[in-house]
Amino acid sequence: MRVREGLTALKGKFRAIFGFFVGVLSALLYSRQQVERYKKEARTDFLTGVLNPRGLTEVLDYEFQRAKRFGRFFSILMIDLDYFKEANDRFGHAAGDAILKGFVRLTLEEIRAIDTFARKGGDEFILILPETGSKGAKILAERLCGKISGYKFQFSHGKSFAGITLSIGVATFPDHAKTVKALLEAADRVVYEAKKRRNQVVVFR
């Protein structure tokens, strides 16, 4: 009888210990998931779901170090949405948000899994294209311009806008710049040239 009672008590202790460890492991797993979620949120643009400036900086630095170490190359597209401000002022911020999200969706349909898409801020975006020279980057940029030009962005209140076009500047490492800062400056310089005429792709020279 005492043996049986002892075994029962021992089983109860094992259950309690097992339950304790299960609880600890569950808490650790949940905490890790929360940390990963917070990390992702810290690098992601809340509206469009692409990388934000912080995430962009991390990927650019990584791609630069990779290309530099292995003697490879990569290009960036600096993209500005033409007439976005006009549409935003005319139809409201909700319509502007719809345009940004629609543009991101259309762009993601055209890029590879190894490419990185980020929102620099406002209506400015950057595409990072590993293993892509200026010619290949220009081809993609022109394809994006053709896809967006004339596209009818639909809004929730039944209205639409088909006036968005793209101005895109292309710069390539190491052909056009030897540092990340210089590469961004090169792309920024040529996107400024593209914006003078709009719906244009300009490659740094």
RAJOMO-V947480 format. One record per run of one state. SS is the DSSP state (hx for helix, st for strand, lp for the rest). FROM is the first residue (numbers start at 1). LEN is the number of residues. If there is no record, write none. Layout:
BEGIN
ss-><SS:SS>
from-><FROM:FROM>
len-><LEN:LEN>
END
This chain:
BEGIN
ss-><lp:hx:st:lp:st:lp:hx:lp:st:lp:hx:lp:hx:lp:st:lp:st:lp:hx:lp:st:lp:st:lp:st:lp:st:lp:hx:lp:st:lp>
from-><1:2:44:45:51:52:53:71:74:83:84:92:93:109:116:122:124:131:134:149:153:155:160:162:165:174:177:178:180:198:200:204>
len-><1:42:1:6:1:1:18:3:9:1:8:1:16:7:6:2:7:3:15:4:2:5:2:3:9:3:1:2:18:2:4:2>
END
